[in-house]
């Protein structure tokens, strides 16, 4: 009977059956095969010594972090250690055992690495009469041997201790970036010869981040998906610093998508202050319907309603194309849905409505008729659209009074009271203060307007009414929306009242200065007579005693 120990590359006899050798080579016999009686088989002293001393040898000192020169104590060809026993020539016909004992080592069990001699570790492959210490020394010497022997060696090269040169955690993480060391996954980017294999790890490398306009949204998405709040804060801060009127709608859409309420609030504030520029930007027509509705619901948009309507029509045309619908009025109304009811048509002048929305085909005939009635008759019929003014103004309301004294009996015959004025800085006029009846509590119907004097363009108007209590106080009559007044430009304030005789002002001032109680900023109004069809109001006396405004 012949036995073979492929793991130790030692045969017990020069003759034998090839089938039994194959059965021995199919498993690591040095570990699993039972030990036969000593008298049954003649073994070399080396094998007996190894089997009797299978205790783990003390670990050899760590080799330096660079490839060592080939050679060892009594090294053989190719730098093999002399302490590693060389197998005897294989017997004739014993092909399996011969293959296992040559330079092609048997398959390694999990967790084991074979050296040139096929042993499970260098310490176990050491031999001689020196016991475990000698085996450990021989194993270390064998490990120091080079890998350039005949047929190639399977010996693992010493691992470089990269962490020893990185004193901080941040440096160690940075070292791992784009590095094969400890990588968990690889990304294959590109195609063909231009492809690139990128190693990556399941953790972040550092707190340093480089964000640009092209990458910020995808980075924010990743930060939200993997719950990295520090990275998310970096992205949001970048967006805040780069928020402008021309990208406010695009960022608002993304802020709503990623549930960033602080960023969304900043975008809406920017849109309020720069509504005209924001709706004229390319990104406006790309927003979704929910974002459009959120904007149209606001009371603080700083734009005339007719211009807002024109922008919404542009959006509806783009949405029809996205939905592959024919761009016709019926489909525009369809894609607008709820957004159409948020357009505040009653805030337009009758001229603006007649020239635009009434002819757009988006409104039904019944809606057009009801709005025309709202513009032209009193009392005004109810309409289905919001008539609440939009006011984009911040800060405290201000007013100036141009008369120093109040008198009685100012009559009305359907002609407008007018006064020209200019200011030294940009303001927004929101209404007038008017005198009321001298006959006790009374209701008045009134139309108020602000006209650009040089072009005779009506910039703001409102057909409304007010009630007075018979006192000499002034009563507020407000515009539908703030009217922007530019510095050093002539405007005409008009009021057409229908009702009994009223109080009026005298000892008027040509120049009135308002000083802010908080900042000390001064706003200077200059008044002059408005020629033409005038009910008699002038700088010295008449109606329109107060102008209500924001700076």
DRENTIPA-180085 format. One record per residue (C-alpha): residue in one letter; x, y, z. Coordinates in steps of 0.5 Angstrom, whole numbers, padded with zeros to 4 digits, always signed. Example, Ala and Ser with C-alpha at 12.3 -4.5 7.8 and 13.67 -1.06 7.14 Angstrom:
<sites>
A+0025-0009+0016S+0027-0002+0014
</sites>
This chain:
<sites>
X+0000+0000+0000X+0003+0007-0002X+0001+0013+0001X+0002+0021-0002X+0002+0027+0002X+0001+0032-0003X+0001+0038+0001X+0008+0036+0004X+0010+0034-0003X+0013+0027+0000X+0012+0020-0003X+0013+0014+0002X+0015+0009-0004X+0018+0009-0011X+0012+0005-0014X+0005+0005-0013X-0002+0006-0016X-0004+0012-0020X-0011+0012-0018X-0009+0012-0010X-0005+0018-0012X-0011+0021-0015X-0015+0020-0009X-0010+0023-0004X-0009+0029-0009X-0016+0031-0008X-0016+0033-0001X-0010+0037+0003X-0008+0030+0006X-0003+0033+0011X-0009+0036+0015X-0015+0031+0014X-0011+0024+0013X-0010+0020+0019X-0003+0018+0022X-0001+0011+0020X+0003+0007+0026X+0010+0009+0025X+0012+0001+0024X+0007+0001+0018X+0011+0006+0013X+0018+0008+0013X+0018+0016+0013X+0024+0021+0012X+0025+0024+0019X+0023+0031+0016X+0016+0029+0016X+0016+0026+0023X+0019+0032+0026X+0014+0036+0022X+0008+0032+0024X+0010+0032+0031X+0011+0039+0032X+0005+0042+0028X+0004+0048+0034X+0004+0055+0030X+0011+0058+0030X+0012+0065+0033X+0011+0070+0028X+0017+0072+0024X+0018+0080+0024X+0015+0084+0019X+0019+0085+0013X+0020+0092+0011X+0015+0095+0006X+0019+0094+0000X+0021+0088-0004X+0027+0084-0002X+0033+0082-0006X+0032+0074-0008X+0036+0069-0003X+0036+0066+0003X+0040+0062+0008X+0043+0057+0004X+0038+0059-0002X+0037+0054-0008X+0036+0056-0015X+0031+0062-0016X+0032+0064-0008X+0029+0058-0005X+0030+0057+0002X+0035+0051+0003X+0031+0049+0009X+0025+0047+0005X+0025+0040+0003X+0025+0038-0005X+0021+0033-0007X+0024+0026-0009X+0023+0025-0017X+0016+0022-0018X+0015+0015-0019X+0013+0012-0026X+0006+0013-0028X+0004+0017-0021X+0002+0023-0026X-0003+0026-0020X+0002+0026-0015X+0008+0029-0019X+0003+0035-0021X+0002+0037-0014X+0009+0037-0012X+0012+0041-0018X+0011+0049-0018X+0004+0048-0020X+0001+0048-0012X-0005+0045-0011X-0011+0049-0010X-0011+0053-0003X-0017+0052+0002X-0020+0058+0004X-0016+0063+0008X-0009+0059+0007X-0004+0061+0002X+0001+0056-0001X+0008+0058-0002X+0013+0054-0007X+0013+0048-0003X+0006+0047-0002X+0005+0048+0005X+0000+0052+0008X+0004+0057+0011X+0012+0059+0011X+0013+0057+0018X+0010+0050+0017X+0014+0049+0011X+0021+0050+0015X+0024+0044+0018X+0031+0041+0021X+0033+0039+0028X+0032+0046+0031X+0025+0045+0033X+0019+0051+0033X+0024+0056+0033X+0028+0053+0027X+0022+0052+0023X+0020+0059+0024X+0027+0062+0022X+0027+0058+0016X+0020+0060+0015X+0022+0067+0015X+0028+0066+0011X+0024+0063+0006X+0019+0068+0006X+0025+0073+0005X+0026+0069-0002X+0025+0073-0008X+0019+0071-0013X+0023+0070-0019X+0025+0062-0019X+0024+0057-0024X+0017+0057-0026X+0014+0063-0022X+0013+0063-0014X+0006+0064-0011X+0009+0067-0005X+0005+0074-0003X+0009+0080-0003X+0009+0084+0004X+0004+0089+0004X+0006+0096+0005X+0003+0099+0011X+0000+0105+0008X-0003+0108+0014X+0003+0109+0018X+0005+0115+0014X-0002+0118+0015X-0002+0121+0022X-0009+0124+0021X-0016+0120+0020X-0017+0125+0014X-0011+0124+0011X-0012+0116+0011X-0019+0117+0008X-0016+0122+0003X-0011+0117+0001X-0017+0112+0000X-0020+0116-0005X-0019+0113-0012X-0015+0108-0010X-0015+0100-0010X-0014+0099-0003X-0020+0096+0001X-0024+0098-0005X-0031+0095-0004X-0034+0096-0011X-0031+0098-0018X-0035+0103-0023X-0033+0102-0031X-0034+0108-0034X-0034+0109-0042X-0034+0105-0048X-0028+0101-0051X-0021+0103-0051X-0024+0110-0047X-0027+0106-0041X-0024+0107-0034X-0024+0103-0028X-0025+0107-0022X-0025+0104-0015X-0030+0106-0010X-0031+0105-0002X-0038+0105+0002X-0036+0111+0006X-0034+0119+0005X-0027+0120+0004X-0027+0127+0007X-0031+0134+0009X-0028+0137+0003X-0033+0138-0003X-0032+0142-0010X-0039+0144-0012X-0041+0147-0019X-0047+0149-0023X-0047+0143-0027X-0046+0138-0021X-0050+0142-0015X-0057+0139-0017X-0054+0131-0017X-0050+0132-0011X-0056+0135-0007X-0060+0129-0010X-0055+0124-0007X-0054+0127-0001X-0061+0127+0001X-0062+0120-0002X-0056+0117+0003X-0058+0122+0009X-0051+0126+0009X-0054+0133+0012X-0047+0136+0012X-0046+0135+0004X-0054+0137+0003X-0052+0144+0007X-0046+0145+0002X-0051+0144-0004X-0056+0149-0001X-0051+0154+0001X-0048+0154-0006X-0055+0155-0009X-0057+0161-0004X-0050+0164-0006X-0052+0163-0014X-0059+0165-0013X-0061+0170-0019X-0068+0172-0022X-0066+0168-0028X-0065+0162-0025X-0070+0163-0019X-0076+0159-0022X-0071+0153-0024X-0068+0153-0017X-0075+0153-0014X-0078+0147-0018X-0071+0143-0015X-0072+0146-0008X-0080+0143-0008X-0077+0137-0011X-0072+0136-0006X-0076+0138+0000X-0072+0144+0002X-0077+0149+0005X-0071+0154+0006X-0069+0154-0001X-0076+0155-0004X-0077+0161+0001X-0071+0164-0002X-0073+0163-0009X-0080+0166-0008X-0078+0172-0004X-0073+0173-0010X-0079+0172-0015X-0083+0177-0011X-0078+0182-0012X-0076+0181-0019X-0082+0178-0022X-0081+0181-0029X-0074+0179-0030X-0076+0172-0027X-0082+0171-0031X-0078+0173-0037X-0072+0168-0036X-0072+0162-0040X-0073+0157-0034X-0080+0160-0033X-0084+0156-0038X-0080+0149-0036X-0083+0149-0029X-0089+0144-0027X-0096+0146-0026X-0095+0145-0018X-0090+0150-0018X-0094+0155-0023X-0100+0155-0018X-0095+0156-0012X-0093+0162-0015X-0100+0165-0018X-0103+0164-0011X-0098+0169-0008X-0100+0176-0006X-0093+0179-0006X-0092+0179-0014X-0089+0185-0016X-0092+0186-0023X-0098+0188-0027X-0103+0183-0028X-0104+0183-0035X-0096+0182-0036X-0097+0176-0031X-0103+0173-0036X-0098+0174-0042X-0093+0170-0038X-0098+0164-0036X-0100+0164-0044X-0093+0163-0046X-0092+0157-0040X-0099+0154-0043X-0096+0154-0050X-0090+0150-0048X-0094+0145-0044X-0098+0144-0050X-0092+0142-0053X-0089+0138-0048X-0096+0134-0048X-0096+0133-0055X-0102+0137-0056X-0104+0142-0061X-0103+0149-0059X-0110+0152-0059X-0114+0156-0054X-0118+0150-0052X-0112+0146-0050X-0108+0152-0047X-0114+0152-0042X-0114+0145-0041X-0106+0145-0039X-0107+0151-0034X-0113+0148-0030X-0113+0151-0023X-0108+0156-0025X-0113+0160-0030X-0117+0162-0024X-0111+0165-0020X-0110+0170-0025X-0113+0176-0022X-0117+0179-0028X-0121+0184-0024X-0114+0188-0023X-0113+0190-0030X-0115+0196-0033X-0121+0195-0038X-0116+0197-0044X-0111+0192-0042X-0117+0186-0041X-0120+0188-0048X-0113+0188-0051X-0111+0181-0048X-0115+0176-0044X-0122+0178-0048X-0119+0176-0055X-0114+0170-0052X-0120+0165-0053X-0118+0162-0047X-0123+0165-0043X-0131+0163-0044X-0136+0168-0047X-0139+0168-0040X-0133+0170-0036X-0131+0175-0041X-0138+0178-0041X-0138+0178-0033X-0131+0181-0033X-0133+0187-0037X-0139+0188-0033X-0135+0188-0027X-0130+0194-0030X-0136+0198-0033X-0142+0198-0028X-0143+0200-0021X-0145+0196-0016X-0140+0191-0019X-0143+0184-0020X-0139+0178-0017X-0134+0175-0021X-0130+0168-0021X-0123+0171-0021X-0120+0174-0015X-0120+0181-0014X-0115+0182-0008X-0109+0187-0010X-0102+0184-0010X-0097+0188-0006X-0090+0186-0006X-0088+0192-0002X-0084+0191+0005X-0083+0196+0011X-0088+0201+0013X-0093+0205+0010X-0092+0212+0009X-0097+0218+0007X-0096+0226+0006X-0101+0231+0006X-0100+0237+0002X-0105+0242+0005X-0105+0246+0012X-0112+0247+0012X-0119+0244+0011X-0125+0248+0008X-0132+0246+0006X-0136+0246+0000X-0133+0243-0006X-0138+0240-0011X-0137+0235-0017X-0140+0235-0024X-0137+0229-0027X-0130+0232-0028X-0124+0229-0025X-0120+0233-0020X-0112+0233-0022X-0105+0235-0019X-0099+0233-0022X-0093+0231-0018X-0086+0228-0018X-0081+0225-0013X-0074+0225-0012X-0073+0217-0011X-0077+0211-0013X-0083+0209-0009X-0090+0205-0010X-0096+0209-0009X-0102+0205-0006X-0107+0210-0006X-0110+0217-0004X-0113+0220+0002X-0120+0224+0000X-0124+0229+0003X-0131+0226+0005X-0138+0229+0005X-0140+0236+0009X-0147+0233+0010X-0146+0227+0015X-0145+0220+0013X-0145+0219+0006X-0143+0214+0001X-0138+0216-0006X-0137+0213-0012X-0130+0214-0014X-0125+0213-0020X-0118+0214-0018X-0112+0214-0023X-0104+0215-0024X-0102+0217-0031X-0096+0218-0034X-0096+0225-0036X-0092+0225-0042X-0095+0219-0045X-0102+0220-0042X-0101+0212-0040X-0106+0210-0035X-0101+0206-0030X-0106+0204-0025X-0113+0205-0023X-0119+0203-0019X-0127+0204-0020X-0129+0203-0013X-0133+0207-0007X-0132+0209+0000X-0136+0211+0006X-0135+0218+0010X-0137+0220+0017X-0138+0227+0015X-0132+0229+0019X-0126+0233+0016X-0122+0227+0016X-0119+0224+0010X-0121+0217+0007X-0117+0212+0004X-0118+0210-0003X-0113+0204-0005X-0111+0202-0012X-0111+0195-0014X-0104+0194-0014X-0098+0198-0013X-0096+0204-0018X-0089+0204-0019X-0086+0212-0019X-0079+0213-0022X-0075+0219-0020X-0076+0226-0023X-0081+0223-0028X-0088+0227-0028X-0094+0224-0026X-0102+0226-0026X-0106+0224-0020X-0113+0224-0022X-0120+0223-0018X-0127+0223-0021X-0132+0223-0015X-0140+0222-0015X-0143+0224-0009X-0145+0231-0005X-0141+0237-0004X-0135+0235+0001X-0129+0238+0005X-0123+0241+0001X-0116+0243+0003X-0113+0250+0002X-0106+0253+0004X-0103+0248-0001X-0095+0246-0001X-0091+0246-0007X-0086+0242-0004X-0087+0236+0001X-0082+0232+0005X-0083+0226+0008X-0077+0223+0013X-0077+0216+0015X-0077+0216+0023X-0073+0210+0023X-0067+0211+0017X-0068+0218+0017X-0069+0218+0009X-0072+0223+0006X-0077+0223+0000X-0079+0230-0003X-0085+0231-0007X-0086+0237-0012X-0093+0239-0014X-0096+0243-0020X-0102+0245-0023X-0105+0240-0028X-0108+0243-0034X-0114+0241-0038X-0120+0238-0036X-0120+0239-0029X-0125+0240-0023X-0121+0246-0020X-0116+0242-0016X-0109+0246-0016X-0103+0247-0012X-0106+0252-0007X-0113+0248-0006X-0118+0242-0008X-0118+0235-0007X-0113+0229-0007X-0110+0232+0000X-0106+0225+0001X-0101+0220-0003X-0100+0214+0001X-0094+0210-0001X-0088+0205+0000X-0081+0207-0001
</sites>
